[in-house]
Amino acid sequence: MAADPSAPPELSAPPELSEYVRSVNGIELHVTEAGSGAPLLMLHGVGVDASAQRREIEALAGSHRVIAPDLRGHGRSTRPAAFSLRDHVDDMIGLLDELGLAQTAVLGGSMGSYVAQALALAVPQRVRELILVVATSHGRTSSTDRVLAEHADELRGLSREQQQQWLSDRLFAPQTPSSVRDQVRDWYVSRYSLGLALSPDQIEAANKAVLGFDFRADLATLEIPTLLISGRHDILNPPAEAERMARLLPSARLEVFEHSGHLPSLEEPERFDSTVLAFLAEHPAVS
């Protein structure tokens, strides 16, 4: 029987997510995975974990094998009292080894973009493409701590939790709908209800891990195709940072999302997905 052209299109079921643990570099990494095809390693930002990227994982798993670890110090992975950016890099190399992956595309957001850059510089032969979202190539402190320090007078007397709420309210573009803001707030509430929220000491350890990184002198050596995505209203890593990176990287292009702050994958999800998938399609994996 011929299909009824007036009938609404069938919605495909979201890809099935699997979760597992791998022992690497002396710790246990909790990993979320979905999809099949060319691998895509997805690295989250500071203070969150892979569950915060569920929408992106499901969107990209239709064409890729998306591998999203909780980075050390976060989520369900081991939370050492202290660790470094190099530890994150060694963890990712160990995870690729455990999964038998010689090469992968890497997508990193915010802190995840710092880990992605460090990984690409450490083992460029293992990174097929780089997607750096709301990124910067250097920082004396984490971007979060920098912004809080810049507004110290305004925030004086507030608890760390109140300061984080102040910051959360400013992560978005002015026009971002309340439904998106509520989605982010609800995710944080869920972490507390599940006992997975980071303690103040754990947040401090996560921020200390990215103290004083600076890749500017080395980015010119990366011949890896790179997509930079920035939000016009991002106060943590403004577009000017990505513009400087685009000038330093030999094979990079920059997309500025005009209606986004620090979370373009949630603020402009359709554009984010289409931009990332089109970029990955330009550089198909060689089997």
C-alpha positions, 0 to 999 in steps of 0.5 A, a space after each residue: 500500500 502506498 504511503 499517505 503523503 498527507 500523513 505526518 512523518 514517522 518520528 525515529 526512536 532516539 538511539 539507545 544509550 549504553 553506559 559502562 566503566 573503563 579503568 584507565 590511568 589509575 582511575 575508573 571512567 564512567 562512559 555513555 555511548 550511543 550510535 555507530 559509525 565513525 567515532 566521536 569523542 565528546 568532552 563536557 565542561 567543568 562541573 557537569 558530566 556527560 548526562 548534561 549532553 544527552 540531547 547532543 549525544 542523541 542528535 549526533 548518534 544518528 550518524 556517529 558512534 558518540 563516546 561521552 565520558 564523565 571526565 575525572 573529578 566529575 559525574 560517576 567517574 573517580 574524583 581524586 582530590 587533585 588532578 591536572 589537565 595532563 591527567 585528563 589527556 592521559 585518561 582520554 588516550 587510555 580510553 581510546 586504547 581501551 576501546 581499540 580506537 586508533 583515531 577519532 573526531 573530538 568535540 569539546 565544550 568549554 573546559 572540554 575544549 581545553 582537554 580537546 586541544 591538549 589531546 590533539 597537541 599530545 597525539 595529533 595522529 589520533 584526532 581526525 577532526 576538532 570541534 571546539 565549542 565556546 573555547 579559549 586557547 589560554 587562561 590563568 584560571 578557569 573562565 568561571 573563576 575569572 568572571 567571578 573575580 571580575 565581579 568580586 565587588 558585586 558578589 561579596 558576601 554571597 555563598 559559593 552556591 549563590 555565586 554559581 547561581 548568579 553566574 548561571 543566570 548570565 550563561 545565556 543570551 538575553 533572548 534564550 527562552 525560559 524553557 532552556 534556562 529551566 532545563 539547565 536548572 533542572 539538570 543541576 537539581 537532579 544532580 543534587 537529588 541523585 547525590 552526584 553534585 560536586 562538593 565545593 572542594 571537588 569544584 575547586 579541584 576541577 577548576 585547579 586542573 585547568 590553571 595556567 594553560 596556554 596553547 597559543 604557541 602550538 596551535 599553528 602546528 595543528 593541521 587538523 580540520 577544526 570547527 570553532 563554535 562561539 556564542 555572541 553573548 558568551 561572557 565566559 569565553 567571548 567570540 574574540 577568543 575564538 577569533 584569535 584561535 581561528 587565526 592561529 589554527 591552519 585549518 579552522 573556521 569559525 561559526 558565531 551563533 548570534 542568539 547564544 551565550 555559553 550554551 549554543 548546543 541548547 540555545 540554538 540546537 538545530 543550528 548546532 546539530 546541522 553545523 556539526 554534522 555538516 562539518 563532520 561530513 566534509 571529512 569522512 573517516 577512512 575505514 
